[in-house]
Every structure is written in structure tokens, then in C-alpha cells.
């Protein structure tokens, strides 16, 4: 007894389709993805913000007309989110780490990439902590006059884990 190609195809569909349908019904739907589940382009560490650190509020928009003007708004945003970690007063003459980081922000103020201009390679834990701090502060103030913007700042880090940003620094002793 010979079967036509159409009959064989129908028999194959009848055998395969129920198992595909059951597999689709039994799969768990994907949950929401955590922001920054993977490093952003240019990130040197695998740091991600903890759920407690992740930014939950949308900051007030920035009216800065240039990337240089935007620096103050971005730095103030980081300070507001990290008040206990900001070094108060003039920094000591010798710092544990200094790093200059460019942070690429999309039009909504979300981190899209990072680029280390000067990474404190002798202190990889500081690199990771700076990246974690930046990611946790996202979203940054949206630059309404600029759209996507690159924020560049120098991080001045003491041995105790406190820091200042060059933009808002109180200087050194």
C-alpha cells in the first residue's frame, strides 16, 4: 500500500503538532528583564546595580545647552543618589584612585555605553564600583536640548570608598 506525499505530510503534522502545542503550553512565560542584566558596551567590569540601588525615580529634565553644561546636572544627580558616599570637604593630597569615564546617555537619560578615558587599573574594585554607581543612577536627567549626550567626569576616590566628582569637587588639601 503506497501513501501519497500529502498523506505522509498530514501524518507527520498529526504526530508533531500536538507535542509542539504541549511544549508551548507548558513553558513558563518570560519574566521582566532586569535593567543592565549584561554589561553595557565599554564596561570593564561585570558590575550591575543591586535592586536596592537601581534608580526608581525619573529625575527632573536638564535644560543644558552643551555637554559641558550637562556635566553639572549629571554630577548633581550622582551626588543626590549617593550622599553618604560623597567625601565632604577638601580631598586628601594623595588619593587611592582617579578615573575619567565617559558615559553615553540616550535621549531619556539611560546609560547606553561607557568609555574609560583613564581607568584606575590598579584598583579594579573601584572600576566596578564606579560602573555600578553609574548604572544605579540611571536614568539620568534627560537632556531636553541635546537629546543623546556624552557625560564625561573624573572620579576622585579615597581609600575608604568615598568620592567626589571633579565637576563638583571641593579641591584637595
C-alpha positions as CSV (number, residue, x, y, z in Angstrom):
1,X,0.0,0.0,0.0
2,X,1.5,3.3,-1.1
3,X,0.7,6.6,0.5
4,X,0.7,9.9,-1.3
5,X,3.1,12.6,-0.3
6,X,0.1,14.6,1.0
7,X,-1.0,11.8,3.3
8,X,2.6,11.4,4.6
9,X,2.8,15.1,5.4
10,X,-0.6,15.0,7.2
11,X,0.6,12.1,9.3
12,X,3.8,13.9,10.2
13,X,1.8,17.0,11.2
14,X,-0.5,14.9,13.2
15,X,2.4,13.4,15.1
16,X,4.5,16.6,15.6
17,X,1.9,19.3,16.1
18,X,0.4,18.0,19.4
19,X,3.9,17.8,21.0
20,X,4.8,21.3,19.9
21,X,1.5,22.6,21.2
22,X,2.0,20.9,24.6
23,X,5.6,22.3,24.8
24,X,4.3,25.8,24.1
25,X,1.6,25.5,26.7
26,X,3.9,24.2,29.4
27,X,6.6,26.7,29.0
28,X,6.9,29.4,31.6
29,X,6.4,32.9,30.2
30,X,9.5,35.1,30.4
31,X,9.6,37.4,33.3
32,X,10.6,41.1,33.1
33,X,14.2,41.6,32.3
34,X,16.3,43.4,34.8
35,X,18.0,46.5,33.5
36,X,21.7,46.0,32.8
37,X,21.5,42.2,33.1
38,X,24.6,42.3,30.9
39,X,27.4,44.8,30.8
40,X,26.8,47.8,28.6
41,X,29.3,48.4,25.7
42,X,32.6,49.7,27.1
43,X,32.0,48.5,30.6
44,X,35.2,46.9,32.1
45,X,33.6,45.0,35.0
46,X,30.5,42.9,35.2
47,X,29.0,45.2,37.8
48,X,25.3,45.6,37.9
49,X,23.3,47.7,40.4
50,X,21.6,45.7,43.2
51,X,17.8,46.0,43.2
52,X,18.1,48.4,46.2
53,X,20.5,50.6,44.2
54,X,18.5,50.7,40.9
55,X,17.1,54.1,40.1
56,X,13.4,54.2,40.8
57,X,12.5,57.8,40.1
58,X,12.8,59.8,37.0
59,X,14.9,62.9,37.6
60,X,13.9,66.4,36.5
61,X,15.0,67.1,32.9
62,X,18.2,69.1,32.2
63,X,18.0,72.3,30.2
64,X,21.7,72.3,29.5
65,X,22.6,73.6,26.1
66,X,26.0,71.9,25.8
67,X,27.5,68.6,27.0
68,X,29.9,70.7,29.2
69,X,26.8,72.3,30.9
70,X,25.2,68.9,31.3
71,X,28.1,67.7,33.5
72,X,26.8,69.7,36.5
73,X,23.3,68.2,36.2
74,X,24.7,64.6,35.9
75,X,27.1,65.1,38.7
76,X,24.4,66.5,41.0
77,X,22.2,63.5,40.1
78,X,25.0,61.1,41.2
79,X,25.6,63.1,44.4
80,X,21.9,63.1,45.3
81,X,21.8,59.3,44.9
82,X,25.0,58.7,46.9
83,X,25.0,61.3,49.6
84,X,26.6,59.1,52.3
85,X,29.4,58.1,50.0
86,X,30.4,61.7,49.0
87,X,33.7,62.9,50.5
88,X,32.9,66.0,52.4
89,X,35.4,68.9,52.2
90,X,38.8,69.0,50.6
91,X,40.2,65.7,49.5
92,X,43.5,64.4,50.9
93,X,46.6,65.2,48.9
94,X,47.0,61.6,47.9
95,X,44.0,59.7,46.5
96,X,43.6,56.0,46.2
97,X,42.2,56.1,42.7
98,X,41.4,58.6,39.9
99,X,39.4,57.6,36.9
100,X,37.9,59.5,34.0
101,X,34.8,58.0,32.5
102,X,32.6,58.9,29.5
103,X,29.0,57.8,30.0
104,X,26.9,57.7,26.8
105,X,23.2,58.5,27.6
106,X,20.3,58.2,25.3
107,X,17.7,60.9,25.0
108,X,15.8,59.6,28.0
109,X,18.9,59.6,30.2
110,X,19.5,55.9,30.2
111,X,23.1,54.6,30.0
112,X,23.8,53.2,26.6
113,X,27.6,52.8,26.8
114,X,30.7,53.7,28.8
115,X,34.2,54.5,27.7
116,X,37.1,54.8,30.2
117,X,39.5,57.6,29.2
118,X,41.6,56.8,32.2
119,X,40.7,53.7,34.2
120,X,42.3,53.2,37.7
121,X,43.6,49.8,36.6
122,X,45.5,49.3,39.9
123,X,42.1,49.3,41.6
124,X,39.7,47.1,39.7
125,X,37.3,47.2,42.6
126,X,37.0,51.0,42.1
127,X,36.3,50.5,38.4
128,X,33.5,48.1,39.3
129,X,32.1,50.4,42.0
130,X,32.1,53.4,39.7
131,X,30.3,51.4,36.9
132,X,27.8,50.1,39.5
133,X,27.2,53.6,40.8
134,X,26.6,55.0,37.2
135,X,24.3,52.1,36.3
136,X,22.3,52.5,39.6
137,X,21.9,56.2,39.0
138,X,20.2,55.6,35.6
139,X,18.1,57.2,34.3
140,X,20.0,60.5,34.4
141,X,18.3,63.8,33.8
142,X,17.1,63.8,30.1
143,X,19.0,66.5,28.2
144,X,16.0,68.1,26.5
145,X,18.0,70.5,24.3
146,X,20.7,67.9,23.4
147,X,19.0,64.5,23.1
148,X,21.6,61.8,23.5
149,X,24.6,63.2,25.3
150,X,28.0,62.0,26.5
151,X,28.8,62.9,30.1
152,X,32.5,63.0,30.9
153,X,33.7,63.3,34.5
154,X,36.7,62.4,36.6
155,X,36.1,60.3,39.7
156,X,38.3,61.1,42.7
157,X,38.3,58.2,45.1
158,X,39.7,57.8,48.6
159,X,40.8,54.6,50.3
160,X,37.6,54.4,52.4
161,X,35.3,54.3,49.4
162,X,34.2,57.9,49.4
163,X,34.4,60.0,46.3
164,X,33.9,63.4,44.7
165,X,33.4,64.1,41.0
166,X,35.7,66.7,39.5
167,X,32.8,68.8,38.4
168,X,31.6,69.3,42.0
169,X,34.9,68.8,43.7
170,X,35.9,70.9,46.7
171,X,39.5,70.6,45.8
172,X,42.4,68.9,47.6
173,X,44.4,69.8,50.7
